Amino acid sequence: MVDIQALDAIIAQLSARPKRWNQKGWWSGSSGCIAGWAVHNSTSFYIDDMLMPRRADDDSRTHWERAGREILGLSLAQADALFGFDNTWPDVLYVRDRLAEGAWTDSDYESFYDATPARKAAMRRSTATRAGLSRPAAAG
């Protein structure tokens, strides 16, 4: 089951300090991607001296994506969509909202992960428009 509260805590943390978000790197010690922050905030994992995640209960090393997926309760397809290295901040928020709704299938998450940046933007606009959340055009 997806842990929306844990994801929302990461989003709030990074919204307050956006320079600490780097979707292209797992963890650098002061910035990282969503999976990196999930590990950093977790009590069931810690980050070792080599900047790799380890399980707190048995000290075994694991991969960032696997640890983030486990912490946040994500399927592989959900993790791919949320942790995509080319995701923009609006992409992260869009996937978060889809996770909270619980309406997407793994196929939907895979389609988002495989989409080009332009296609992702179109998907976000389409959903926002359907939900009545489109932003007014800037005055020109």
C-alpha positions as CSV (number, residue, x, y, z in Angstrom):
1,M,0.0,0.0,0.0
2,V,1.3,3.4,-1.0
3,D,2.5,5.5,2.0
4,I,1.1,8.9,0.8
5,Q,2.0,10.5,4.2
6,A,5.7,9.6,3.8
7,L,5.7,10.9,0.2
8,D,3.9,14.1,1.3
9,A,6.5,14.6,4.0
10,I,9.3,14.4,1.3
11,I,7.4,16.8,-1.0
12,A,6.9,19.3,1.8
13,Q,10.6,19.0,2.8
14,L,11.7,19.7,-0.8
15,S,9.1,22.4,-1.5
16,A,10.6,24.3,1.4
17,R,14.2,23.8,0.1
18,P,14.0,23.0,-3.6
19,K,17.8,23.1,-4.1
20,R,17.9,19.9,-2.1
21,W,16.0,18.0,-4.9
22,N,18.0,16.4,-7.7
23,Q,16.1,13.8,-9.5
24,K,19.2,12.8,-11.5
25,G,21.1,11.6,-8.5
26,W,20.2,9.2,-5.7
27,W,22.0,11.0,-2.9
28,S,24.9,13.3,-2.6
29,G,24.8,14.0,1.2
30,S,22.8,17.2,0.9
31,S,20.6,16.7,-2.1
32,G,18.9,13.7,-3.8
33,C,15.9,12.3,-5.7
34,I,12.6,11.2,-4.2
35,A,14.0,7.7,-3.5
36,G,17.1,9.2,-1.9
37,W,15.0,11.3,0.4
38,A,12.8,8.4,1.3
39,V,15.9,6.5,2.5
40,H,17.3,9.6,4.2
41,N,14.0,10.0,6.2
42,S,13.5,6.3,6.9
43,T,14.2,4.6,10.2
44,S,14.4,1.2,8.5
45,F,17.3,2.2,6.2
46,Y,20.4,4.3,6.6
47,I,23.0,5.7,4.2
48,D,26.5,4.3,4.7
49,D,29.9,6.0,4.2
50,M,29.9,5.0,0.5
51,L,26.5,6.8,0.1
52,M,24.6,3.6,-0.4
53,P,21.4,2.5,1.4
54,R,21.6,-0.2,4.0
55,R,18.9,-2.0,5.9
56,A,18.9,-1.0,9.6
57,D,17.8,-4.5,10.8
58,D,20.5,-6.6,9.1
59,D,23.0,-4.1,7.7
60,S,22.6,-5.4,4.1
61,R,23.2,-3.1,1.2
62,T,20.4,-2.5,-1.3
63,H,19.7,-0.3,-4.3
64,W,18.2,3.1,-3.9
65,E,15.2,2.4,-6.1
66,R,14.4,-0.8,-4.2
67,A,14.7,0.9,-0.8
68,G,12.6,3.9,-1.9
69,R,10.0,1.5,-3.4
70,E,9.8,-0.5,-0.1
71,I,9.7,2.6,2.1
72,L,6.9,4.2,0.1
73,G,5.0,1.0,-0.6
74,L,5.2,1.3,-4.4
75,S,5.0,-1.3,-7.2
76,L,7.9,-1.4,-9.7
77,A,5.8,0.6,-12.3
78,Q,4.8,3.2,-9.7
79,A,8.4,3.6,-8.6
80,D,9.5,4.0,-12.2
81,A,7.0,6.7,-12.8
82,L,7.8,8.6,-9.5
83,F,11.6,8.1,-9.6
84,G,12.1,8.8,-13.3
85,F,15.4,10.6,-13.7
86,D,14.0,13.1,-16.2
87,N,11.0,14.0,-14.1
88,T,10.3,17.6,-13.5
89,W,8.8,18.8,-10.2
90,P,5.3,19.0,-11.8
91,D,5.8,15.4,-12.9
92,V,6.5,14.3,-9.3
93,L,3.4,16.1,-8.1
94,Y,1.3,14.6,-10.9
95,V,2.4,11.1,-10.1
96,R,1.8,11.8,-6.4
97,D,-1.8,12.8,-7.1
98,R,-2.3,9.6,-9.2
99,L,-0.9,7.5,-6.4
100,A,-3.3,9.2,-3.9
101,E,-6.3,8.7,-6.2
102,G,-5.4,5.0,-6.5
103,A,-7.1,4.9,-9.9
104,W,-4.1,4.2,-12.2
105,T,-3.0,0.7,-13.1
106,D,0.6,-0.3,-13.5
107,S,0.1,0.0,-17.2
108,D,-0.8,3.7,-16.7
109,Y,2.4,4.3,-14.6
110,E,4.5,2.5,-17.3
111,S,3.0,4.8,-20.0
112,F,3.8,7.9,-18.0
113,Y,7.4,6.6,-17.4
114,D,7.9,5.9,-21.1
115,A,6.4,9.3,-22.2
116,T,8.5,12.1,-23.6
117,P,8.7,15.3,-21.6
118,A,6.2,16.9,-24.0
119,R,3.8,14.0,-23.7
120,K,4.1,14.1,-19.8
121,A,3.2,17.8,-19.9
122,A,0.2,17.1,-22.1
123,M,-0.9,14.3,-19.7
124,R,-0.7,16.7,-16.8
125,R,-2.6,19.5,-18.6
126,S,-5.3,17.0,-19.7
127,T,-5.8,15.8,-16.1
128,A,-5.8,19.3,-14.7
129,T,-8.4,20.5,-17.2
130,R,-10.7,17.5,-16.5
131,A,-10.4,18.2,-12.8
132,G,-11.1,21.9,-13.3
133,L,-7.6,22.8,-12.1
134,S,-6.3,24.5,-15.2
135,R,-4.5,27.7,-14.6
136,P,-5.8,30.9,-16.2
137,A,-3.7,32.2,-19.2
138,A,-1.3,34.9,-18.3
139,A,-2.4,38.4,-19.3
140,G,-0.5,39.4,-22.4
